[in-house]
Amino acid sequence: MLEFLPVSSPELARISDRPSGVDLRVTVGTLSLKNPIIAASGTFGYGIEFAHLVDLNRLGGIVVKGLSLEPMAGAPPPRMRDTVAGMINAIGLQNVGVREFVSEKLPQLRRYDTAVIANVFGRSVSEYVEVIRVLEDTEGLAAYELNVSCPNVERGGAEYGTTPTLTAEVVEAARNAARRPLWVKLSPVIGNIELIAGAAESSGADAVVIANTYPALCIDAHTRRSCLGSTAGGLSGAGIKPITLRLVHEAYRAIKIPIIGLGGIESPSDAAEYMVVGASAVEVGTAHFVDPRASERLVGALEGWCRDENIREISSLRGSLRT
């Protein structure tokens, strides 16, 4: 069973929903957020599916499911598997396609007072650009999040985020097509996070998101087969947090653009740790599979945590690591 902070957790129950006077506002480049808690792509649908459970207006932002040029059916089932400290998923980037998102999902999202970020991906640079061009003709989006962990079919399947050259190529093309802020979601398994983050920065990224899931495999020893329909998947959850914290810390020392931290965030102290090592904001992902209200509850809990720590402005935590 997944080991996440449950709805009745003493930490959340003790300090959530209390008036605190804490200023939770943060900025990610030119984008201002009411608080640093953002629902991560792929874990919160398109946002509107959670509207009957979650007060979307409380969130700092929502990153919608990844959008491709055409609809995608995704990977074969089973698609998810529990691990000791998280989960492995192989969803396969299933989505309705950018045009249906624009016509059916985005109009509903405009009703809410929260930043909506479109996660964008493609199998070629031209596909990334075309998805952005479709989105450019719409209103109601605050930024784009470029998923560079996708294979480039024009370059033999190498992922865009694995080399500075490939990263720079897709980021520069997206930057030329986009008028909105451009975030780049990096892979955690590259050899040098500073190098790839630097390539994204120099090619026009306004921020980087660190990091995507970690490639992983889960096997059923009895059947001697993978537990997932597509064999391998991506590991997320509490177990990856210490590794990803290090990546954020290393990138923060190497680049000047903002960083959004992502990986294993379940409690207010988790979010604070990412900010201490350099993140301007955080994304909450896997915790939603246990508690759909995880992000909303963390907003209230973070207020109380800051009050207990005598922190008046959450932004003062950024880069405050003591050495």
C-alpha positions in Angstrom: 0.0 0.0 0.0 1.3 3.5 -0.8 2.8 5.2 2.2 1.6 8.8 1.9 0.4 11.3 4.4 -3.3 10.3 4.9 -6.3 12.6 5.1 -6.4 12.3 8.9 -2.6 12.9 9.3 -1.9 14.6 12.6 0.5 17.1 10.9 -2.1 18.2 8.4 -5.0 18.2 10.9 -3.1 20.1 13.5 -2.0 23.0 11.3 -4.3 23.2 8.3 -7.1 25.7 7.8 -5.9 28.0 10.7 -5.6 31.7 10.1 -2.0 32.6 10.1 -1.3 36.0 8.5 1.5 34.3 6.5 2.1 35.7 3.0 2.2 32.6 0.7 2.6 34.5 -2.5 5.5 33.5 -4.8 6.7 34.4 -8.2 8.1 32.1 -10.9 9.7 34.6 -13.2 7.0 37.0 -14.4 4.2 34.7 -13.2 2.7 35.5 -9.7 1.1 32.7 -7.8 -1.1 33.0 -4.7 0.9 30.2 -3.1 3.7 27.8 -4.1 1.5 24.6 -4.3 0.8 23.5 -7.8 -0.9 20.2 -8.9 1.5 18.3 -11.1 0.7 17.1 -14.6 -0.6 13.6 -15.0 -1.8 13.4 -11.4 -4.7 15.8 -11.4 -6.4 15.2 -14.7 -7.3 18.4 -16.5 -8.2 19.9 -13.2 -11.9 20.1 -13.8 -12.4 16.4 -12.8 -11.4 17.3 -9.3 -13.6 20.4 -9.0 -16.3 18.6 -7.0 -13.8 17.5 -4.4 -11.2 20.3 -4.3 -11.5 24.1 -4.1 -9.4 24.8 -7.2 -9.3 28.5 -6.3 -7.1 27.6 -3.3 -4.3 26.2 -5.4 -1.3 28.2 -6.6 -1.7 26.5 -10.0 -2.7 23.4 -12.0 -0.5 21.7 -14.6 -2.9 19.8 -16.9 -2.3 16.3 -18.4 0.3 16.4 -21.1 -1.1 17.6 -24.4 -0.1 16.2 -27.8 -1.0 17.3 -31.3 -3.4 14.3 -31.7 -5.2 12.2 -29.1 -3.3 9.3 -27.6 -4.7 6.1 -26.2 -1.8 5.5 -23.8 -0.1 2.3 -22.7 -1.8 -1.1 -22.2 -3.0 -2.0 -18.7 -2.0 -2.5 -16.0 -0.6 1.0 -15.7 0.2 1.5 -12.0 1.8 -0.4 -9.3 2.5 0.4 -5.6 6.0 0.3 -4.3 7.3 0.5 -0.7 7.7 4.3 -0.8 5.7 5.4 -3.8 4.4 4.0 -7.1 5.4 3.1 -10.6 3.2 4.2 -13.5 3.2 3.6 -17.2 0.3 5.7 -18.4 1.8 6.3 -21.8 0.9 10.0 -22.0 -2.8 9.3 -22.7 -4.6 12.5 -23.5 -7.5 13.9 -25.5 -5.3 16.0 -27.8 -4.7 19.7 -27.7 -7.7 20.7 -29.9 -10.2 18.9 -27.7 -8.6 20.4 -24.6 -9.0 23.8 -26.0 -12.7 23.3 -27.0 -13.9 21.2 -24.0 -11.6 21.5 -21.0 -10.1 25.0 -21.1 -13.4 26.9 -21.1 -14.3 25.2 -17.8 -10.9 25.9 -16.3 -11.4 29.6 -17.0 -14.0 29.8 -14.2 -11.4 29.3 -11.5 -9.0 31.8 -10.0 -5.8 29.7 -10.3 -2.9 29.6 -12.7 -3.4 27.0 -15.4 -0.3 25.6 -17.0 -0.4 23.5 -20.2 2.0 20.6 -20.3 3.2 20.1 -23.9 5.0 17.3 -25.6 5.6 15.9 -29.0 7.6 13.3 -31.0 9.3 16.0 -33.1 10.2 19.6 -32.7 7.5 20.6 -35.2 4.9 18.8 -33.1 5.9 20.7 -29.9 5.6 23.9 -31.9 2.3 23.1 -33.4 0.8 22.2 -30.0 1.9 25.6 -28.7 0.6 27.4 -31.7 -2.9 25.9 -31.1 -2.7 27.0 -27.5 -1.5 30.5 -28.4 -4.8 31.2 -30.0 -6.6 30.7 -26.7 -7.1 32.6 -23.4 -6.9 31.3 -19.9 -3.4 29.8 -19.8 -0.7 31.2 -17.5 2.3 29.3 -18.9 3.6 26.2 -20.8 5.4 23.3 -19.3 7.6 21.6 -21.9 8.0 17.8 -21.3 11.4 17.0 -22.7 11.4 13.4 -21.5 9.9 12.3 -24.8 11.7 10.3 -27.5 12.6 12.3 -30.7 11.5 10.1 -33.5 13.6 12.1 -35.9 16.8 11.4 -34.0 16.5 7.7 -33.5 14.4 7.9 -30.3 16.8 9.8 -28.1 15.0 11.9 -25.5 15.0 15.6 -25.9 16.2 16.1 -22.3 19.2 13.8 -22.4 21.7 16.1 -24.2 22.2 19.9 -24.2 21.9 20.0 -27.9 18.5 18.3 -28.1 17.2 20.3 -25.1 18.3 23.6 -26.7 16.8 22.6 -30.0 13.3 22.0 -28.7 13.3 24.8 -26.1 14.5 27.4 -28.7 11.8 26.4 -31.1 9.1 26.5 -28.4 10.4 29.9 -27.2 10.0 31.3 -30.7 6.4 30.1 -30.9 5.3 31.0 -27.4 4.3 34.4 -26.0 3.6 32.9 -22.5 6.2 31.9 -19.9 7.9 28.6 -20.8 8.8 26.1 -18.1 10.9 23.1 -19.0 10.4 19.8 -17.1 13.7 18.0 -16.9 14.5 14.3 -16.6 16.2 13.2 -13.4 18.5 10.6 -15.0 20.8 12.8 -17.0 24.4 12.8 -16.1 24.7 16.5 -15.3 21.6 18.4 -14.2 23.5 21.7 -14.3 24.4 21.2 -18.0 20.9 20.4 -19.2 19.3 23.1 -17.0 21.8 25.6 -18.4 21.0 24.6 -22.0 17.3 25.2 -21.2 18.1 28.6 -19.7 20.3 29.8 -22.5 17.7 28.7 -25.1 14.9 30.8 -23.6 13.3 28.9 -20.8 11.7 31.0 -18.1 11.9 28.3 -15.4 12.8 24.6 -15.1 10.8 21.9 -13.3 12.9 19.3 -11.5 12.1 16.5 -12.0 10.1 14.0 -13.9 9.8 10.3 -12.8 12.7 7.9 -12.5 12.8 5.0 -15.0 11.9 1.8 -13.0 10.8 -1.8 -13.3 8.6 -4.0 -11.1 8.5 -7.8 -11.6 6.1 -10.5 -10.3 8.5 -13.2 -9.3 5.7 -15.8 -9.5 4.7 -15.1 -13.1 8.2 -13.8 -14.0 6.6 -11.0 -15.9 6.4 -7.2 -15.5 3.7 -5.9 -13.3 3.0 -3.3 -15.9 1.5 -3.7 -19.4 4.4 -1.8 -21.0 7.1 -3.5 -19.0 8.9 -0.5 -17.5 7.5 2.7 -16.0 8.3 5.8 -14.0 8.9 5.8 -10.2 7.5 8.6 -8.1 6.6 9.3 -4.5 8.3 9.7 -1.2 11.3 7.5 -2.1 12.6 9.9 -4.7 12.5 13.0 -2.6 16.1 13.0 -1.2 17.5 12.4 -4.7 15.5 15.1 -6.3 16.3 17.6 -3.6 19.9 17.2 -4.5 19.1 17.9 -8.1 17.3 21.1 -7.2 20.2 22.2 -5.0 22.7 21.6 -7.8 20.7 23.3 -10.4 20.0 26.3 -8.2 23.7 26.9 -7.9 24.2 26.8 -11.7 21.3 28.8 -13.2 19.6 32.1 -12.6 16.0 31.2 -13.8 13.5 29.9 -11.2 13.1 26.2 -10.3 9.9 24.4 -9.5 10.6 21.3 -7.3 8.7 18.1 -7.9 9.1 14.7 -6.2 7.7 13.0 -3.1 5.9 16.1 -1.6 3.4 15.0 1.0 3.7 17.4 3.9 4.3 21.1 4.4 7.9 20.4 5.5 8.5 18.6 2.3 7.5 21.7 0.3 9.6 23.9 2.6 12.7 21.7 2.0 12.4 22.1 -1.7 12.2 25.9 -1.3 15.2 25.9 1.1 17.4 24.3 -1.5 16.3 26.8 -4.2 12.8 26.1 -5.5 10.5 29.0 -6.0 7.4 26.8 -6.0 6.6 23.0 -5.9 4.4 20.6 -7.7 2.5 17.9 -5.9 1.9 14.7 -7.8 1.6 11.1 -6.5 0.0 12.2 -3.2 -3.2 12.9 -5.2 -3.7 9.1 -5.8 -4.2 8.6 -2.1 -5.9 11.9 -1.3 -7.4 13.9 -4.1 -7.4 16.9 -1.8 -3.7 16.7 -1.1 -2.7 20.0 -2.8 -5.5 21.9 -1.2 -4.8 20.5 2.3 -1.1 21.4 1.8 -1.9 25.0 1.2 -3.6 25.3 4.6 -1.0 23.2 6.3 1.8 25.3 4.9 0.3 28.4 6.4 0.2 26.8 9.8 3.8 25.4 9.4 5.1 28.9 8.5 3.4 30.4 11.6 4.9 27.8 13.8 8.3 28.5 12.3 7.8 32.3 12.6 8.0 32.7 8.9 6.0 35.7 7.6 6.8 35.4 3.9 7.1 31.9 2.3 9.3 33.4 -0.4 12.0 34.1 2.2 12.7 30.3 2.3 14.0 30.2 -1.2 17.7 29.3 -1.3 18.1 29.6 2.5 20.1 26.4 3.0 22.8 26.8 5.6 26.2 25.3 5.0 
